[in-house]
Amino acid sequence: MTTLVPNTEFARLASDEDITTVVAALTAKGIAAEVFENRAEVRIRMLDLLPEGAEVYTALSQTLEVLGLHEEINTSSRYISLRSQVEKLGREGRMSRTGRKLMASPEYVIGSVHAITHQGQVLIASGSGSQLAGYTFGASHVIWVVGAQKIVRDLDEGLRRIWEYSYPLENERMQTRYGMDSFPAKILLVEGEMPGRISVLLVKEALGF
């Protein structure tokens, strides 16, 4: 298995000024953005945004795990957990038409991203791409929780962050949990959205990769 060393310059938290810049840039691109002081605040807000009885697909995300949102949503009777339905299908079932539809077109999909530029560009890397269909079009609502260490100056720096920081950490996680390497085979760039569909919850803490 491959050993990679993360570039820790991408672990630094953005300044309040940079966060303000990003909020304005996202808003101008039709993406709602809110700022929270800590993980406790953002966790409450995330659950407030999900209506009772909503279909929710939780994308695999270290951020959601740290916040306890994977467990909260997928074991709660308050929501219809599509993640739970997909996992019941087993490995082959997840790759079937039924599994793909559940992942690709939920009412709500929640997760995180790997970088947001000062210009409001959002970058998300994925090995399989299973969450990307919902992010781009399939889901009615998209909510991303994003730690302030994921803010970067521009697109080039965002790509560097994926390859030099997020990828090594995700690779280590995959090796530890599944005994296999990871690889960011697909990278999504979001340049804008129709207002009302995507929300970004920025947190002034380091969360996820």
Residue frames as a rotation matrix with the C-alpha (Angstrom) as fourth column:
MET 1
0.573 0.819 0.000 0.00
0.819 -0.573 0.000 0.00
0.000 0.000 -1.000 0.00
THR 2
-0.017 -0.557 0.830 1.07
0.558 -0.694 -0.454 3.58
0.830 0.456 0.322 -0.70
THR 3
0.121 -0.024 -0.992 2.31
0.930 -0.347 0.122 5.87
-0.347 -0.938 -0.020 2.08
LEU 4
0.049 -0.017 0.999 1.67
0.600 -0.799 -0.043 9.58
0.798 0.601 -0.029 1.51
VAL 5
-0.527 -0.302 -0.794 2.61
0.827 -0.397 -0.398 12.56
-0.195 -0.867 0.459 3.69
PRO 6
0.516 0.812 0.273 0.03
0.847 -0.532 -0.020 15.37
0.129 0.241 -0.962 4.00
ASN 7
-0.529 -0.606 0.594 1.14
0.531 -0.782 -0.325 18.97
0.662 0.143 0.736 3.46
THR 8
-0.173 0.498 -0.850 0.12
0.979 -0.008 -0.204 20.57
-0.108 -0.867 -0.486 6.75
GLU 9
-0.977 -0.106 -0.187 0.05
0.086 -0.990 0.113 24.10
-0.198 0.094 0.976 5.33
PHE 10
-0.577 0.816 -0.033 -3.49
-0.222 -0.118 0.968 23.18
0.786 0.566 0.249 4.25
ALA 11
-0.189 0.490 -0.851 -4.53
0.848 0.518 0.110 22.49
0.495 -0.701 -0.513 7.86
ARG 12
-0.916 -0.239 -0.323 -4.41
0.379 -0.783 -0.494 26.17
-0.135 -0.575 0.807 8.87
LEU 13
0.047 0.983 -0.178 -7.68
0.869 -0.128 -0.478 27.91
-0.493 -0.132 -0.860 9.66
ALA 14
-0.201 -0.003 0.979 -8.74
0.726 -0.672 0.148 30.80
0.658 0.741 0.137 7.44
SER 15
-0.963 -0.146 -0.225 -8.95
0.256 -0.752 -0.608 34.29
-0.080 -0.643 0.762 8.93
ASP 16
-0.139 0.950 -0.280 -12.26
0.517 -0.171 -0.839 35.99
-0.844 -0.262 -0.467 9.67
GLU 17
-0.125 0.023 -0.992 -11.55
-0.598 -0.800 0.057 38.29
-0.792 0.600 0.114 6.72
ASP 18
-0.893 -0.249 -0.375 -11.11
-0.450 0.514 0.730 35.34
0.011 0.821 -0.571 4.36
ILE 19
-0.705 0.701 0.106 -14.29
0.619 0.682 -0.388 33.72
-0.345 -0.208 -0.915 5.67
THR 20
0.031 0.711 -0.702 -16.22
0.066 -0.703 -0.709 36.93
-0.997 -0.024 -0.069 5.00
THR 21
-0.452 -0.298 -0.841 -14.79
-0.778 -0.330 0.535 37.04
-0.437 0.896 -0.083 1.47
VAL 22
-0.998 0.038 -0.049 -15.89
0.013 0.895 0.445 33.46
0.061 0.443 -0.894 0.80
VAL 23
-0.390 0.915 -0.107 -19.40
0.588 0.158 -0.794 34.01
-0.709 -0.372 -0.599 2.15
ALA 24
0.060 0.380 -0.923 -19.86
-0.412 -0.833 -0.370 36.98
-0.909 0.403 0.107 -0.20
ALA 25
-0.661 -0.396 -0.637 -18.48
-0.735 0.169 0.657 35.03
-0.152 0.903 -0.403 -3.17
LEU 26
-0.916 0.371 0.149 -20.71
0.373 0.928 -0.018 32.01
-0.145 0.039 -0.989 -2.53
THR 27
-0.144 0.910 -0.389 -23.77
0.354 -0.320 -0.879 34.22
-0.924 -0.264 -0.276 -2.10
ALA 28
-0.133 0.013 -0.991 -23.04
-0.717 -0.691 0.087 35.92
-0.684 0.723 0.102 -5.43
LYS 29
-0.831 -0.240 -0.501 -22.99
-0.529 0.616 0.584 32.46
0.169 0.750 -0.639 -7.06
GLY 30
0.037 0.973 -0.229 -26.41
-0.700 0.189 0.689 31.49
0.714 0.135 0.688 -5.69
ILE 31
-0.087 -0.162 -0.983 -25.07
0.447 0.876 -0.184 29.38
0.890 -0.455 -0.004 -2.81
ALA 32
0.765 0.415 0.492 -26.36
-0.250 -0.512 0.822 30.21
0.593 -0.752 -0.288 0.66
ALA 33
-0.165 -0.887 -0.432 -23.60
0.397 0.341 -0.852 30.50
0.903 -0.312 0.296 3.26
GLU 34
0.854 0.364 0.372 -23.69
-0.219 -0.397 0.891 30.76
0.472 -0.842 -0.259 7.05
VAL 35
-0.212 -0.977 -0.010 -20.84
-0.227 0.059 -0.972 30.99
0.950 -0.204 -0.235 9.57
PHE 36
0.871 0.467 -0.151 -20.64
-0.012 0.328 0.945 29.22
0.491 -0.821 0.291 12.93
GLU 37
0.392 -0.733 0.556 -18.17
-0.899 -0.434 0.062 29.57
0.196 -0.524 -0.829 15.78
ASN 38
-0.585 -0.601 0.545 -17.92
-0.741 0.669 -0.057 25.88
-0.330 -0.437 -0.837 16.62
ARG 39
-0.885 0.145 -0.442 -19.04
-0.150 0.811 0.565 22.35
0.441 0.566 -0.696 15.84
ALA 40
-0.710 0.669 -0.220 -21.80
0.553 0.336 -0.762 22.36
-0.436 -0.663 -0.609 18.45
GLU 41
-0.276 0.598 -0.752 -23.50
-0.356 -0.791 -0.498 25.33
-0.893 0.130 0.431 16.78
VAL 42
-0.518 0.036 -0.855 -23.26
-0.856 -0.012 0.517 23.90
0.008 0.999 0.037 13.28
ARG 43
-0.970 0.189 -0.152 -24.56
0.191 0.982 0.007 20.51
0.150 -0.022 -0.988 14.38
ILE 44
-0.425 0.852 -0.306 -27.71
0.368 -0.146 -0.918 22.13
-0.827 -0.503 -0.251 15.76
ARG 45
-0.189 0.321 -0.928 -28.16
-0.679 -0.725 -0.113 24.16
-0.709 0.609 0.355 12.57
MET 46
-0.853 -0.166 -0.494 -27.77
-0.491 0.577 0.653 21.13
0.176 0.800 -0.574 10.31
LEU 47
-0.818 0.568 -0.087 -30.49
0.567 0.774 -0.283 19.24
-0.094 -0.281 -0.955 12.15
ASP 48
-0.260 0.726 -0.637 -32.73
0.069 -0.644 -0.762 22.31
-0.963 -0.242 0.118 12.05
LEU 49
-0.442 0.003 -0.897 -32.40
-0.802 -0.450 0.393 22.44
-0.403 0.893 0.201 8.25
LEU 50
-0.918 0.099 -0.383 -33.63
-0.119 0.854 0.506 18.85
0.377 0.510 -0.773 7.82
PRO 51
-0.187 0.931 0.314 -37.45
-0.932 -0.269 0.243 18.65
0.310 -0.247 0.918 8.07
GLU 52
-0.430 0.148 0.890 -39.00
-0.499 0.782 -0.372 15.78
-0.752 -0.605 -0.263 9.98
GLY 53
0.478 0.630 0.612 -39.81
0.079 0.663 -0.745 12.94
-0.875 0.404 0.267 7.59
ALA 54
0.547 -0.321 -0.773 -37.30
-0.804 -0.458 -0.378 14.09
-0.233 0.829 -0.509 4.96
GLU 55
0.911 -0.390 0.131 -35.39
0.411 0.847 -0.338 11.61
0.021 0.362 0.932 2.80
VAL 56
0.684 -0.729 -0.020 -31.74
-0.689 -0.655 0.310 12.16
-0.239 -0.198 -0.951 3.70
TYR 57
0.820 -0.557 -0.130 -28.62
0.436 0.756 -0.488 10.65
0.370 0.344 0.863 2.16
THR 58
0.772 -0.633 -0.067 -25.45
-0.336 -0.495 0.801 11.15
-0.540 -0.596 -0.595 4.20
ALA 59
0.715 -0.623 -0.318 -22.41
-0.256 0.190 -0.948 11.16
0.651 0.759 -0.024 1.93
LEU 60
0.589 -0.596 -0.546 -19.37
0.796 0.543 0.266 9.47
0.138 -0.591 0.795 3.42
SER 61
0.388 -0.367 0.845 -17.59
-0.049 -0.924 -0.379 12.30
0.920 0.106 -0.376 5.18
GLN 62
-0.403 -0.618 -0.675 -15.07
0.727 0.232 -0.646 12.56
0.555 -0.751 0.356 7.99
THR 63
-0.852 0.136 0.506 -16.71
-0.291 -0.926 -0.242 15.86
0.436 -0.353 0.828 8.90
LEU 64
0.158 0.987 0.015 -20.12
-0.650 0.092 0.754 14.25
0.743 -0.129 0.656 9.40
GLU 65
0.286 -0.116 -0.951 -18.54
0.472 0.881 0.034 11.48
0.834 -0.458 0.307 11.46
VAL 66
-0.755 -0.644 -0.126 -16.74
0.457 -0.379 -0.805 13.94
0.470 -0.665 0.580 13.74
LEU 67
-0.702 0.551 0.452 -19.99
-0.615 -0.788 0.006 15.84
0.360 -0.274 0.892 14.27
GLY 68
-0.835 0.383 0.395 -21.91
0.002 0.720 -0.694 12.65
-0.550 -0.578 -0.602 15.02
LEU 69
-0.222 0.799 -0.560 -24.32
-0.838 -0.450 -0.310 13.39
-0.499 0.400 0.769 12.18
HIS 70
-0.589 -0.006 -0.808 -23.93
-0.552 0.733 0.397 10.04
0.590 0.680 -0.435 10.41
GLU 71
-0.887 0.209 -0.411 -25.14
0.408 0.770 -0.490 8.20
0.214 -0.603 -0.769 13.48
GLU 72
-0.712 0.627 -0.316 -27.74
-0.116 -0.549 -0.828 10.81
-0.692 -0.553 0.464 14.44
ILE 73
-0.247 0.632 -0.735 -29.46
-0.930 -0.367 -0.003 10.84
-0.272 0.683 0.678 11.06
ASN 74
-0.401 0.016 -0.916 -29.11
-0.630 0.721 0.289 7.21
0.665 0.693 -0.279 10.06
THR 75
-0.827 0.142 -0.543 -30.44
0.424 0.792 -0.439 5.81
0.368 -0.594 -0.715 13.34
SER 76
-0.840 0.512 -0.181 -33.16
-0.221 -0.626 -0.748 8.40
-0.496 -0.588 0.639 13.98
SER 77
-0.364 0.812 0.456 -36.84
0.857 0.484 -0.177 7.78
-0.364 0.326 -0.872 13.31
ARG 78
0.084 0.368 -0.926 -37.15
0.084 -0.929 -0.361 11.49
-0.993 -0.047 -0.109 12.53
TYR 79
-0.086 -0.234 -0.968 -35.75
-0.886 -0.426 0.182 11.03
-0.455 0.874 -0.171 9.00
ILE 80
0.949 0.222 0.223 -35.93
-0.070 0.840 -0.539 8.51
-0.307 0.496 0.812 6.16
SER 81
0.149 -0.988 -0.040 -32.31
-0.537 -0.115 0.835 7.36
-0.830 -0.103 -0.548 5.98
LEU 82
0.872 0.105 -0.478 -31.37
-0.483 0.338 -0.808 6.50
0.077 0.935 0.346 2.41
ARG 83
-0.185 -0.982 -0.030 -27.87
-0.909 0.183 -0.374 5.57
0.373 -0.042 -0.927 3.59
SER 84
-0.399 0.099 0.912 -29.41
-0.612 0.711 -0.345 2.80
-0.683 -0.696 -0.223 5.70
GLN 85
0.686 0.718 0.118 -31.48
-0.348 0.466 -0.813 1.59
-0.639 0.517 0.570 2.75
VAL 86
0.563 -0.564 -0.604 -28.42
-0.716 0.032 -0.697 1.50
0.412 0.825 -0.386 0.50
GLU 87
-0.447 -0.818 0.363 -26.33
-0.890 0.365 -0.272 -0.41
0.090 -0.445 -0.891 3.04
LYS 88
0.036 0.553 0.833 -29.06
-0.515 0.724 -0.459 -3.05
-0.856 -0.412 0.311 3.41
LEU 89
0.825 0.302 -0.477 -28.67
-0.554 0.265 -0.789 -3.82
-0.112 0.916 0.386 -0.30
GLY 90
0.543 -0.721 0.431 -25.12
0.391 0.671 0.630 -5.13
-0.743 -0.174 0.647 0.21
ARG 91
-0.364 -0.830 -0.422 -22.17
-0.037 -0.440 0.897 -4.46
-0.931 0.342 0.129 -2.07
GLU 92
-0.822 0.072 0.565 -23.75
0.558 0.303 0.773 -5.80
-0.116 0.950 -0.289 -5.27
GLY 93
0.170 0.985 0.013 -27.05
0.983 -0.169 -0.075 -4.13
-0.072 0.026 -0.997 -4.49
ARG 94
0.214 -0.163 -0.963 -25.39
0.270 -0.938 0.219 -0.75
-0.939 -0.306 -0.157 -4.04
MET 95
-0.754 -0.585 -0.297 -24.16
-0.155 -0.282 0.947 -0.99
-0.638 0.760 0.122 -7.61
SER 96
-0.464 0.673 0.577 -27.60
0.858 0.503 0.104 -1.95
-0.220 0.543 -0.810 -8.94
ARG 97
-0.462 0.397 0.793 -30.07
0.368 -0.728 0.579 0.47
0.807 0.559 0.191 -10.52
THR 98
0.618 0.744 -0.255 -31.98
0.507 -0.130 0.852 0.59
0.601 -0.656 -0.457 -7.24
GLY 99
0.302 -0.599 -0.741 -28.88
0.879 -0.126 0.460 1.46
-0.369 -0.791 0.489 -5.24
ARG 100
-0.697 -0.612 0.374 -27.70
0.715 -0.629 0.305 4.06
0.048 0.480 0.876 -7.71
LYS 101
-0.083 0.758 0.647 -31.10
0.381 -0.576 0.723 5.78
0.921 0.306 -0.241 -7.75
LEU 102
0.719 0.340 -0.606 -31.18
0.668 -0.097 0.738 5.99
0.192 -0.935 -0.296 -3.96
MET 103
-0.033 -0.846 -0.532 -27.75
0.828 -0.321 0.460 7.64
-0.560 -0.425 0.711 -3.89
ALA 104
-0.727 -0.397 0.561 -28.25
0.682 -0.515 0.520 9.88
0.083 0.760 0.645 -6.91
SER 105
-0.495 0.618 0.611 -31.63
0.053 -0.680 0.731 11.49
0.867 0.395 0.304 -6.24
PRO 106
-0.453 0.329 -0.829 -32.36
0.890 0.227 -0.397 12.01
0.057 -0.917 -0.395 -2.55
GLU 107
0.702 0.672 0.237 -34.52
0.609 -0.739 0.288 14.82
0.368 -0.058 -0.928 -1.23
TYR 108
0.825 -0.523 0.215 -31.58
-0.564 -0.730 0.386 15.99
-0.045 -0.439 -0.897 0.89
VAL 109
0.570 -0.756 -0.322 -27.91
0.608 0.652 -0.454 15.08
0.553 0.063 0.831 0.57
ILE 110
0.918 -0.320 0.234 -25.49
-0.396 -0.720 0.570 16.24
-0.014 -0.616 -0.788 3.24
GLY 111
0.619 -0.784 -0.035 -21.72
0.771 0.616 -0.162 16.04
0.149 0.073 0.986 3.33
SER 112
0.464 -0.546 -0.698 -18.65
0.103 -0.749 0.654 18.22
-0.880 -0.376 -0.291 3.03
VAL 113
0.970 -0.242 0.034 -16.19
-0.014 -0.194 -0.981 19.51
0.244 0.951 -0.192 0.44
HIS 114
0.434 -0.881 -0.188 -12.41
0.898 0.407 0.168 19.59
-0.071 -0.241 0.968 0.10
ALA 115
-0.695 -0.663 -0.278 -11.83
0.639 -0.747 0.183 23.23
-0.330 -0.051 0.943 -0.82
ILE 116
0.621 0.766 0.167 -13.60
0.769 -0.554 -0.318 26.55
-0.151 0.326 -0.933 -1.33
THR 117
-0.385 -0.813 0.436 -11.78
0.881 -0.465 -0.088 29.37
0.274 0.350 0.896 -3.09
HIS 118
-0.663 0.071 -0.745 -11.96
0.321 -0.872 -0.369 33.08
-0.676 -0.484 0.555 -2.36
GLN 119
-0.861 0.343 -0.375 -13.93
-0.504 -0.479 0.719 33.33
0.067 0.808 0.585 -5.62
GLY 120
-0.058 0.904 0.423 -16.62
-0.848 0.179 -0.499 30.94
-0.527 -0.388 0.756 -4.30
GLN 121
0.078 0.011 -0.997 -15.57
-0.736 0.675 -0.050 27.90
0.673 0.737 0.060 -6.32
VAL 122
0.377 0.147 0.915 -16.23
-0.814 0.523 0.252 24.60
-0.442 -0.840 0.317 -4.55
LEU 123
-0.195 -0.542 -0.818 -14.09
-0.783 0.588 -0.203 21.48
0.591 0.601 -0.539 -5.07
ILE 124
0.427 0.337 0.839 -15.07
-0.758 0.640 0.128 17.94
-0.494 -0.690 0.528 -4.07
ALA 125
-0.456 -0.626 -0.633 -12.96
-0.832 0.552 0.054 14.85
0.315 0.551 -0.773 -4.72
SER 126
0.450 0.639 0.625 -14.31
-0.759 0.642 -0.110 11.30
-0.471 -0.425 0.773 -4.75
GLY 127
-0.652 -0.667 0.361 -13.01
-0.413 0.712 0.569 7.84
-0.636 0.222 -0.739 -5.42
SER 128
-0.593 0.504 0.628 -16.25
0.651 0.759 0.005 6.36
-0.474 0.412 -0.778 -6.76
GLY 129
-0.940 0.294 0.172 -18.26
-0.134 -0.784 0.606 9.52
0.313 0.547 0.776 -7.45
SER 130
-0.531 0.781 -0.329 -21.24
0.772 0.605 0.192 8.07
0.349 -0.152 -0.925 -5.58
GLN 131
-0.088 0.508 -0.857 -22.12
0.747 -0.535 -0.394 11.38
-0.659 -0.674 -0.333 -3.91
LEU 132
-0.829 -0.419 -0.371 -21.43
0.142 -0.798 0.586 13.62
-0.541 0.433 0.721 -6.91
ALA 133
-0.679 0.643 0.355 -24.63
0.517 0.075 0.852 12.93
0.521 0.762 -0.384 -8.87
GLY 134
0.271 0.795 -0.543 -26.71
0.956 -0.159 0.245 14.15
0.109 -0.586 -0.803 -5.94
TYR 135
-0.179 -0.440 -0.880 -24.50
0.559 -0.781 0.277 17.18
-0.809 -0.443 0.386 -5.46
THR 136
-0.939 -0.344 -0.003 -24.63
0.189 -0.522 0.832 18.28
-0.288 0.780 0.555 -9.09
PHE 137
-0.699 0.701 -0.143 -28.32
-0.540 -0.385 0.749 17.76
0.470 0.600 0.647 -9.89
GLY 138
-0.490 0.546 -0.679 -30.09
0.234 0.833 0.502 14.75
0.840 0.087 -0.536 -8.42
ALA 139
-0.507 0.276 -0.817 -30.77
0.859 0.084 -0.504 15.98
-0.070 -0.958 -0.280 -4.88
SER 140
0.470 0.737 0.485 -33.43
0.691 -0.649 0.318 18.60
0.549 0.186 -0.815 -4.26
HIS 141
0.895 -0.196 0.400 -31.34
-0.383 -0.795 0.470 20.11
0.226 -0.574 -0.787 -1.46
VAL 142
0.318 -0.880 -0.352 -27.59
0.564 0.474 -0.676 19.99
0.762 0.016 0.647 -0.76
ILE 143
0.928 -0.090 0.362 -26.03
-0.332 -0.642 0.692 20.94
0.170 -0.762 -0.625 2.58
TRP 144
0.301 -0.905 -0.300 -22.26
0.449 0.412 -0.793 21.02
0.841 0.104 0.530 3.09
VAL 145
0.979 -0.166 -0.120 -20.57
0.049 -0.381 0.923 21.49
-0.199 -0.910 -0.365 6.47
VAL 146
0.545 -0.797 0.260 -17.11
0.443 0.011 -0.896 22.96
0.712 0.604 0.359 5.88
GLY 147
0.515 -0.491 -0.703 -14.27
0.738 -0.163 0.655 23.58
-0.436 -0.856 0.278 8.32
ALA 148
0.918 -0.083 -0.387 -12.46
-0.174 -0.963 -0.207 26.90
-0.356 0.257 -0.898 7.89
GLN 149
-0.059 -0.989 0.132 -9.18
-0.235 0.142 0.961 25.13
-0.970 0.026 -0.241 7.06
LYS 150
-0.063 0.105 0.992 -10.66
0.782 0.623 -0.017 24.25
-0.620 0.775 -0.122 3.66
ILE 151
0.905 0.338 -0.258 -10.68
0.148 -0.819 -0.555 27.84
-0.398 0.464 -0.791 2.41
VAL 152
-0.068 -0.935 0.348 -8.01
0.814 0.149 0.561 28.48
-0.576 0.321 0.751 -0.24
ARG 153
-0.437 -0.193 -0.878 -6.97
-0.103 -0.960 0.262 31.42
-0.893 0.205 0.400 -2.40
ASP 154
-0.076 0.319 -0.945 -7.77
-0.964 -0.265 -0.012 30.07
-0.254 0.910 0.328 -5.84
LEU 155
0.830 0.511 -0.224 -8.51
-0.558 0.777 -0.291 27.01
0.026 0.366 0.930 -7.97
ASP 156
0.209 -0.837 -0.506 -4.86
-0.311 0.434 -0.846 25.98
0.927 0.334 -0.169 -8.29
GLU 157
-0.661 -0.451 0.599 -4.47
-0.677 0.015 -0.736 26.02
0.323 -0.892 -0.315 -4.52
GLY 158
0.238 0.844 0.481 -7.71
-0.917 0.358 -0.174 24.10
-0.319 -0.399 0.859 -4.16
LEU 159
0.800 -0.010 -0.600 -6.42
-0.340 0.817 -0.466 21.32
0.495 0.577 0.650 -6.40
ARG 160
-0.299 -0.953 -0.049 -3.14
-0.360 0.160 -0.919 21.30
0.884 -0.257 -0.390 -4.50
ARG 161
-0.349 0.223 0.910 -5.08
-0.935 -0.019 -0.354 20.93
-0.062 -0.975 0.215 -1.26
ILE 162
0.750 0.661 -0.021 -6.84
-0.658 0.743 -0.124 17.85
-0.066 0.107 0.992 -2.61
TRP 163
0.685 -0.496 -0.534 -3.69
-0.047 0.701 -0.711 16.15
0.727 0.512 0.457 -3.87
GLU 164
-0.305 -0.945 0.118 -1.29
-0.126 -0.083 -0.988 17.24
0.944 -0.316 -0.094 -1.13
TYR 165
-0.761 0.032 0.648 -3.54
-0.640 -0.202 -0.741 17.12
0.108 -0.979 0.174 1.95
SER 166
0.179 0.940 0.289 -6.99
-0.942 0.249 -0.226 15.55
-0.285 -0.232 0.930 1.58
TYR 167
0.570 0.029 -0.821 -5.80
-0.542 0.764 -0.349 12.61
0.618 0.644 0.451 -0.53
PRO 168
-0.498 -0.810 -0.308 -3.00
-0.272 0.483 -0.832 11.50
0.823 -0.331 -0.461 1.83
LEU 169
-0.723 0.260 0.640 -5.30
-0.667 -0.021 -0.745 11.65
-0.180 -0.965 0.188 4.85
GLU 170
0.405 0.911 -0.079 -8.15
-0.888 0.371 -0.272 9.83
-0.218 0.180 0.959 3.10
ASN 171
0.237 -0.415 -0.878 -5.68
-0.495 0.726 -0.477 7.24
0.836 0.548 -0.034 1.82
GLU 172
-0.815 -0.558 0.154 -4.50
-0.375 0.307 -0.875 6.61
0.441 -0.771 -0.459 5.38
ARG 173
-0.314 0.796 0.518 -8.10
-0.843 0.018 -0.538 6.30
-0.437 -0.605 0.665 6.59
MET 174
0.577 0.549 -0.605 -8.95
-0.791 0.561 -0.246 3.80
0.204 0.620 0.758 3.86
GLN 175
-0.190 -0.738 -0.647 -5.87
-0.370 0.664 -0.649 1.72
0.909 0.117 -0.399 4.61
THR 176
-0.870 -0.148 0.470 -6.67
-0.487 0.119 -0.865 1.63
0.072 -0.982 -0.176 8.32
ARG 177
-0.170 0.925 0.340 -10.36
-0.779 0.085 -0.621 0.85
-0.603 -0.370 0.706 7.93
TYR 178
0.782 0.617 -0.088 -10.47
-0.502 0.540 -0.676 -1.28
-0.369 0.573 0.732 4.77
GLY 179
0.170 -0.811 0.559 -6.89
0.143 0.582 0.801 -2.33
-0.975 -0.056 0.215 4.09
MET 180
0.204 -0.071 0.976 -6.82
0.971 0.140 -0.192 -0.65
-0.123 0.988 0.098 0.68
ASP 181
-0.815 -0.540 -0.210 -5.58
0.485 -0.834 0.262 2.54
-0.316 0.112 0.942 -0.97
SER 182
0.392 0.873 -0.290 -7.79
0.492 -0.465 -0.736 5.48
-0.778 0.145 -0.612 -1.91
PHE 183
-0.733 -0.592 0.336 -7.58
0.624 -0.388 0.678 7.66
-0.271 0.707 0.654 -5.00
PRO 184
-0.155 0.693 -0.704 -9.45
-0.029 -0.716 -0.698 10.89
-0.988 -0.087 0.131 -5.94
ALA 185
-0.575 -0.122 0.809 -10.53
0.685 0.469 0.557 9.57
-0.448 0.875 -0.186 -9.34
LYS 186
0.007 0.672 0.740 -13.23
0.824 -0.423 0.376 12.22
0.566 0.607 -0.557 -9.83
ILE 187
-0.699 -0.252 -0.670 -13.05
0.601 -0.715 -0.358 15.90
-0.389 -0.652 0.651 -8.87
LEU 188
0.219 0.883 0.415 -16.17
0.955 -0.281 0.095 18.08
0.201 0.375 -0.905 -9.03
LEU 189
-0.908 -0.395 -0.140 -15.94
0.411 -0.905 -0.109 21.85
-0.084 -0.157 0.984 -9.52
VAL 190
0.178 0.984 -0.025 -19.06
0.982 -0.179 -0.063 23.85
-0.066 -0.014 -0.998 -8.61
GLU 191
-0.798 -0.492 0.348 -19.04
0.556 -0.824 0.110 27.37
0.233 0.281 0.931 -10.04
GLY 192
-0.794 0.586 0.159 -22.61
-0.607 -0.779 -0.158 28.33
0.031 -0.222 0.974 -9.12
GLU 193
-0.790 0.610 -0.058 -26.16
0.612 0.788 -0.061 27.18
0.008 -0.084 -0.996 -8.49
MET 194
-0.171 0.838 0.519 -29.75
0.142 -0.500 0.854 28.33
0.975 0.220 -0.033 -8.69
PRO 195
-0.674 -0.130 0.728 -30.56
-0.609 -0.460 -0.646 30.04
0.418 -0.878 0.231 -5.36
GLY 196
0.199 0.804 0.560 -32.24
-0.980 0.153 0.129 27.91
0.018 -0.575 0.818 -2.72
ARG 197
0.777 0.125 -0.617 -30.69
-0.270 0.952 -0.146 24.54
0.569 0.280 0.773 -3.52
ILE 198
0.145 -0.828 -0.542 -27.19
0.623 0.502 -0.600 24.50
0.769 -0.250 0.588 -1.96
SER 199
0.903 0.047 0.427 -26.28
-0.292 -0.662 0.690 25.64
0.315 -0.748 -0.584 1.55
VAL 200
0.007 -0.945 -0.327 -22.75
0.338 0.310 -0.889 25.89
0.941 -0.104 0.322 2.96
LEU 201
0.970 0.238 0.046 -22.31
0.017 -0.256 0.966 25.89
0.242 -0.937 -0.253 6.74
LEU 202
0.145 -0.983 0.116 -18.83
0.032 -0.112 -0.993 27.28
0.989 0.148 0.015 7.46
VAL 203
0.932 0.114 -0.345 -17.31
0.323 0.175 0.930 26.51
0.166 -0.978 0.126 10.85
LYS 204
0.536 -0.760 0.369 -14.39
-0.662 -0.649 -0.375 28.36
0.524 -0.043 -0.850 12.47
GLU 205
0.332 -0.455 0.826 -12.79
-0.578 0.594 0.559 25.04
-0.746 -0.663 -0.066 13.39
ALA 206
-0.580 -0.533 -0.616 -10.80
-0.812 0.442 0.382 22.38
0.069 0.721 -0.689 11.58
LEU 207
0.196 0.704 0.683 -13.24
-0.522 0.664 -0.535 19.66
-0.830 -0.252 0.498 10.55
GLY 208
0.865 0.236 0.444 -12.54
0.160 0.709 -0.687 16.73
-0.476 0.665 0.575 8.27
PHE 209
-0.053 -0.917 0.396 -9.95
0.716 0.242 0.655 16.47
-0.696 0.318 0.643 5.52
